[in-house]
Amino acid sequence: MPFIQRHQVIQKIHQDRLVALFFHQDITLAKKVVRACYQGGARIIEFTHRGEFAQNIFEELSKLCIDELPEMVLGVGSLTDAAQASTYMNLGADFVVTPVLRTDIAHICNRRKKLWIAGCGTLTEIVQCEELGAEIVKLFPGNIYGPDFIKGVLAPQPWTSIMPTGGVTTDQENLKAWFDAGAVCVGMGSKLISKDILQNRDFETLTQRVKQVVKLIQNLK
């Protein structure tokens, strides 16, 4: 199984500036979602650990990326302890995302030289993450804080890299606000991979939506 270096994932996140995230318990549907996102130009996906036996689905997605989608960077989100992180890294996770700051996850990811992105809601938490080696932090839930929070953080800490998740939409005005505030990338879930798309299995619409968002983000550079 190929090993992607932490700095390579960081570079890719800064380059593409979009992390698409989703969960679905149907493994066949999940594979089609990943393929549709790939065809639309997305190259970074966060599969969220939110259902029973989610690790089994992730394992199949990891194999899919290795066999068919070699440029895809596949990470895992919503992890709450080091044991989960270890399991997913053994299954091929390229990066780990948590909803909160967990030092046990930070330690095990650093030991494996894997990128970890922790959810933060205060400047103090952001500083603690960076002292633990975090290269990117997640502003979560982003809709509660908004772009002005990022501006406020970057004033005293221009070196901080922030990814808002939650409250990010496919609208140009919304995306522009986040990036103008200084976000290095955005995490986008249901606004990109909507419930309607999943229920209707409308993967062509998903591909086109991803293409539009990728183009929007690149034009905002």
Contacts in CASP RR format, 6 or more apart in sequence:
PFRMAT RR
TARGET T0000
AUTHOR 0000-0000-0000
METHOD contacts of the structure
MODEL  1
MPFIQRHQVIQKIHQDRLVALFFHQDITLAKKVVRACYQGGARIIEFTHR
GEFAQNIFEELSKLCIDELPEMVLGVGSLTDAAQASTYMNLGADFVVTPV
LRTDIAHICNRRKKLWIAGCGTLTEIVQCEELGAEIVKLFPGNIYGPDFI
KGVLAPQPWTSIMPTGGVTTDQENLKAWFDAGAVCVGMGSKLISKDILQN
RDFETLTQRVKQVVKLIQNLK
1 62 0 8 1.000
1 66 0 8 1.000
1 92 0 8 1.000
2 66 0 8 1.000
4 73 0 8 1.000
4 94 0 8 1.000
5 113 0 8 1.000
6 95 0 8 1.000
6 113 0 8 1.000
6 114 0 8 1.000
6 115 0 8 1.000
6 135 0 8 1.000
9 73 0 8 1.000
9 94 0 8 1.000
9 95 0 8 1.000
9 115 0 8 1.000
10 115 0 8 1.000
10 135 0 8 1.000
10 136 0 8 1.000
12 43 0 8 1.000
12 44 0 8 1.000
12 73 0 8 1.000
13 19 0 8 1.000
13 44 0 8 1.000
13 136 0 8 1.000
13 163 0 8 1.000
13 184 0 8 1.000
13 185 0 8 1.000
14 161 0 8 1.000
14 184 0 8 1.000
14 185 0 8 1.000
16 42 0 8 1.000
16 43 0 8 1.000
16 44 0 8 1.000
16 185 0 8 1.000
16 214 0 8 1.000
16 217 0 8 1.000
17 179 0 8 1.000
17 184 0 8 1.000
17 185 0 8 1.000
17 186 0 8 1.000
17 217 0 8 1.000
17 218 0 8 1.000
17 221 0 8 1.000
18 42 0 8 1.000
18 44 0 8 1.000
18 185 0 8 1.000
18 186 0 8 1.000
18 187 0 8 1.000
18 188 0 8 1.000
18 213 0 8 1.000
18 214 0 8 1.000
18 217 0 8 1.000
19 44 0 8 1.000
19 45 0 8 1.000
19 46 0 8 1.000
19 163 0 8 1.000
19 165 0 8 1.000
19 185 0 8 1.000
19 186 0 8 1.000
19 187 0 8 1.000
19 188 0 8 1.000
20 37 0 8 1.000
20 42 0 8 1.000
20 44 0 8 1.000
20 45 0 8 1.000
20 46 0 8 1.000
20 187 0 8 1.000
20 188 0 8 1.000
20 189 0 8 1.000
20 192 0 8 1.000
20 193 0 8 1.000
20 210 0 8 1.000
21 45 0 8 1.000
21 46 0 8 1.000
21 47 0 8 1.000
21 48 0 8 1.000
21 77 0 8 1.000
21 165 0 8 1.000
21 187 0 8 1.000
21 188 0 8 1.000
21 189 0 8 1.000
21 193 0 8 1.000
22 30 0 8 1.000
22 33 0 8 1.000
22 45 0 8 1.000
22 47 0 8 1.000
22 48 0 8 1.000
22 189 0 8 1.000
22 190 0 8 1.000
22 193 0 8 1.000
22 198 0 8 1.000
23 47 0 8 1.000
23 48 0 8 1.000
23 49 0 8 1.000
23 50 0 8 1.000
23 51 0 8 1.000
23 54 0 8 1.000
23 78 0 8 1.000
24 30 0 8 1.000
24 33 0 8 1.000
24 57 0 8 1.000
24 198 0 8 1.000
25 51 0 8 1.000
25 52 0 8 1.000
25 53 0 8 1.000
25 54 0 8 1.000
25 57 0 8 1.000
27 56 0 8 1.000
27 57 0 8 1.000
27 60 0 8 1.000
29 198 0 8 1.000
29 201 0 8 1.000
30 47 0 8 1.000
30 57 0 8 1.000
30 60 0 8 1.000
30 61 0 8 1.000
31 60 0 8 1.000
31 61 0 8 1.000
31 64 0 8 1.000
32 201 0 8 1.000
32 203 0 8 1.000
33 193 0 8 1.000
33 198 0 8 1.000
33 203 0 8 1.000
33 206 0 8 1.000
34 45 0 8 1.000
34 61 0 8 1.000
34 64 0 8 1.000
34 65 0 8 1.000
34 69 0 8 1.000
34 72 0 8 1.000
34 74 0 8 1.000
35 64 0 8 1.000
35 68 0 8 1.000
35 69 0 8 1.000
35 203 0 8 1.000
36 203 0 8 1.000
36 204 0 8 1.000
36 206 0 8 1.000
36 207 0 8 1.000
36 210 0 8 1.000
37 45 0 8 1.000
37 193 0 8 1.000
37 206 0 8 1.000
37 207 0 8 1.000
37 210 0 8 1.000
38 69 0 8 1.000
38 71 0 8 1.000
38 72 0 8 1.000
39 207 0 8 1.000
39 210 0 8 1.000
40 207 0 8 1.000
40 208 0 8 1.000
40 210 0 8 1.000
40 211 0 8 1.000
40 214 0 8 1.000
41 210 0 8 1.000
41 211 0 8 1.000
41 214 0 8 1.000
42 210 0 8 1.000
42 214 0 8 1.000
43 71 0 8 1.000
43 72 0 8 1.000
43 73 0 8 1.000
44 72 0 8 1.000
44 73 0 8 1.000
44 75 0 8 1.000
45 72 0 8 1.000
45 73 0 8 1.000
45 74 0 8 1.000
45 75 0 8 1.000
46 75 0 8 1.000
46 76 0 8 1.000
46 77 0 8 1.000
46 95 0 8 1.000
46 97 0 8 1.000
46 187 0 8 1.000
47 54 0 8 1.000
47 57 0 8 1.000
47 58 0 8 1.000
47 61 0 8 1.000
47 74 0 8 1.000
47 75 0 8 1.000
47 76 0 8 1.000
47 77 0 8 1.000
48 54 0 8 1.000
48 76 0 8 1.000
48 77 0 8 1.000
48 78 0 8 1.000
49 55 0 8 1.000
49 58 0 8 1.000
49 76 0 8 1.000
49 77 0 8 1.000
49 78 0 8 1.000
49 79 0 8 1.000
49 84 0 8 1.000
49 88 0 8 1.000
50 78 0 8 1.000
55 87 0 8 1.000
55 88 0 8 1.000
55 91 0 8 1.000
58 74 0 8 1.000
58 76 0 8 1.000
58 88 0 8 1.000
58 91 0 8 1.000
58 93 0 8 1.000
59 91 0 8 1.000
61 74 0 8 1.000
62 74 0 8 1.000
62 91 0 8 1.000
62 92 0 8 1.000
62 93 0 8 1.000
65 72 0 8 1.000
65 74 0 8 1.000
73 94 0 8 1.000
73 95 0 8 1.000
74 92 0 8 1.000
74 93 0 8 1.000
74 94 0 8 1.000
75 88 0 8 1.000
75 93 0 8 1.000
75 94 0 8 1.000
75 95 0 8 1.000
75 96 0 8 1.000
75 97 0 8 1.000
76 88 0 8 1.000
76 93 0 8 1.000
76 95 0 8 1.000
76 96 0 8 1.000
76 97 0 8 1.000
77 96 0 8 1.000
77 97 0 8 1.000
77 98 0 8 1.000
78 97 0 8 1.000
78 98 0 8 1.000
78 99 0 8 1.000
79 85 0 8 1.000
79 88 0 8 1.000
79 96 0 8 1.000
79 97 0 8 1.000
79 98 0 8 1.000
79 102 0 8 1.000
79 105 0 8 1.000
80 98 0 8 1.000
80 99 0 8 1.000
80 100 0 8 1.000
80 102 0 8 1.000
81 102 0 8 1.000
81 104 0 8 1.000
81 105 0 8 1.000
82 102 0 8 1.000
82 104 0 8 1.000
82 105 0 8 1.000
82 107 0 8 1.000
82 108 0 8 1.000
85 93 0 8 1.000
85 96 0 8 1.000
85 105 0 8 1.000
85 108 0 8 1.000
85 109 0 8 1.000
85 116 0 8 1.000
86 108 0 8 1.000
88 96 0 8 1.000
89 96 0 8 1.000
89 108 0 8 1.000
89 109 0 8 1.000
89 112 0 8 1.000
89 114 0 8 1.000
93 114 0 8 1.000
94 114 0 8 1.000
94 115 0 8 1.000
95 114 0 8 1.000
95 115 0 8 1.000
95 116 0 8 1.000
95 117 0 8 1.000
96 105 0 8 1.000
96 109 0 8 1.000
96 114 0 8 1.000
96 115 0 8 1.000
96 116 0 8 1.000
96 117 0 8 1.000
97 116 0 8 1.000
97 117 0 8 1.000
97 118 0 8 1.000
97 119 0 8 1.000
97 138 0 8 1.000
98 105 0 8 1.000
98 116 0 8 1.000
98 117 0 8 1.000
98 118 0 8 1.000
98 119 0 8 1.000
99 119 0 8 1.000
99 140 0 8 1.000
100 118 0 8 1.000
100 119 0 8 1.000
101 118 0 8 1.000
101 119 0 8 1.000
101 120 0 8 1.000
101 125 0 8 1.000
101 128 0 8 1.000
101 129 0 8 1.000
102 118 0 8 1.000
103 132 0 8 1.000
105 116 0 8 1.000
105 118 0 8 1.000
106 116 0 8 1.000
106 118 0 8 1.000
106 129 0 8 1.000
106 132 0 8 1.000
106 133 0 8 1.000
106 134 0 8 1.000
107 132 0 8 1.000
109 115 0 8 1.000
109 116 0 8 1.000
110 116 0 8 1.000
110 132 0 8 1.000
110 133 0 8 1.000
115 135 0 8 1.000
115 136 0 8 1.000
116 134 0 8 1.000
117 134 0 8 1.000
117 136 0 8 1.000
117 137 0 8 1.000
117 138 0 8 1.000
117 163 0 8 1.000
118 125 0 8 1.000
118 129 0 8 1.000
118 134 0 8 1.000
118 137 0 8 1.000
118 138 0 8 1.000
119 125 0 8 1.000
119 129 0 8 1.000
119 137 0 8 1.000
119 138 0 8 1.000
119 139 0 8 1.000
119 140 0 8 1.000
120 126 0 8 1.000
120 129 0 8 1.000
120 137 0 8 1.000
120 138 0 8 1.000
120 139 0 8 1.000
120 140 0 8 1.000
121 139 0 8 1.000
121 140 0 8 1.000
121 145 0 8 1.000
123 153 0 8 1.000
123 156 0 8 1.000
123 157 0 8 1.000
125 137 0 8 1.000
126 137 0 8 1.000
126 153 0 8 1.000
126 157 0 8 1.000
126 160 0 8 1.000
126 162 0 8 1.000
127 157 0 8 1.000
129 137 0 8 1.000
130 137 0 8 1.000
130 160 0 8 1.000
135 161 0 8 1.000
136 161 0 8 1.000
136 162 0 8 1.000
136 163 0 8 1.000
136 184 0 8 1.000
136 185 0 8 1.000
137 160 0 8 1.000
137 161 0 8 1.000
137 162 0 8 1.000
137 163 0 8 1.000
138 162 0 8 1.000
138 163 0 8 1.000
138 164 0 8 1.000
138 165 0 8 1.000
139 145 0 8 1.000
139 146 0 8 1.000
139 149 0 8 1.000
139 150 0 8 1.000
139 162 0 8 1.000
139 163 0 8 1.000
139 164 0 8 1.000
139 165 0 8 1.000
139 183 0 8 1.000
140 164 0 8 1.000
140 165 0 8 1.000
140 166 0 8 1.000
141 165 0 8 1.000
141 166 0 8 1.000
141 167 0 8 1.000
142 149 0 8 1.000
142 164 0 8 1.000
142 165 0 8 1.000
142 166 0 8 1.000
142 167 0 8 1.000
142 168 0 8 1.000
143 166 0 8 1.000
143 167 0 8 1.000
145 164 0 8 1.000
146 164 0 8 1.000
146 167 0 8 1.000
146 181 0 8 1.000
147 164 0 8 1.000
147 177 0 8 1.000
147 178 0 8 1.000
147 180 0 8 1.000
147 181 0 8 1.000
147 182 0 8 1.000
147 183 0 8 1.000
148 181 0 8 1.000
150 162 0 8 1.000
150 164 0 8 1.000
150 178 0 8 1.000
150 181 0 8 1.000
150 182 0 8 1.000
150 183 0 8 1.000
151 181 0 8 1.000
151 182 0 8 1.000
153 160 0 8 1.000
153 162 0 8 1.000
154 160 0 8 1.000
154 162 0 8 1.000
154 181 0 8 1.000
154 182 0 8 1.000
161 184 0 8 1.000
162 182 0 8 1.000
162 183 0 8 1.000
162 184 0 8 1.000
163 183 0 8 1.000
163 184 0 8 1.000
163 185 0 8 1.000
163 186 0 8 1.000
163 187 0 8 1.000
164 178 0 8 1.000
164 183 0 8 1.000
164 186 0 8 1.000
164 187 0 8 1.000
165 186 0 8 1.000
165 187 0 8 1.000
165 188 0 8 1.000
165 189 0 8 1.000
166 187 0 8 1.000
166 189 0 8 1.000
167 174 0 8 1.000
167 191 0 8 1.000
168 174 0 8 1.000
168 175 0 8 1.000
168 178 0 8 1.000
168 186 0 8 1.000
168 187 0 8 1.000
168 188 0 8 1.000
168 189 0 8 1.000
168 191 0 8 1.000
169 175 0 8 1.000
169 188 0 8 1.000
169 191 0 8 1.000
170 188 0 8 1.000
170 191 0 8 1.000
170 192 0 8 1.000
170 209 0 8 1.000
170 212 0 8 1.000
170 213 0 8 1.000
170 216 0 8 1.000
172 216 0 8 1.000
172 220 0 8 1.000
175 186 0 8 1.000
175 213 0 8 1.000
175 216 0 8 1.000
175 217 0 8 1.000
175 220 0 8 1.000
176 220 0 8 1.000
178 186 0 8 1.000
179 186 0 8 1.000
179 217 0 8 1.000
179 220 0 8 1.000
186 217 0 8 1.000
188 213 0 8 1.000
192 206 0 8 1.000
192 209 0 8 1.000
192 210 0 8 1.000
192 213 0 8 1.000
193 206 0 8 1.000
196 202 0 8 1.000
197 203 0 8 1.000
197 205 0 8 1.000
197 206 0 8 1.000
197 209 0 8 1.000
END
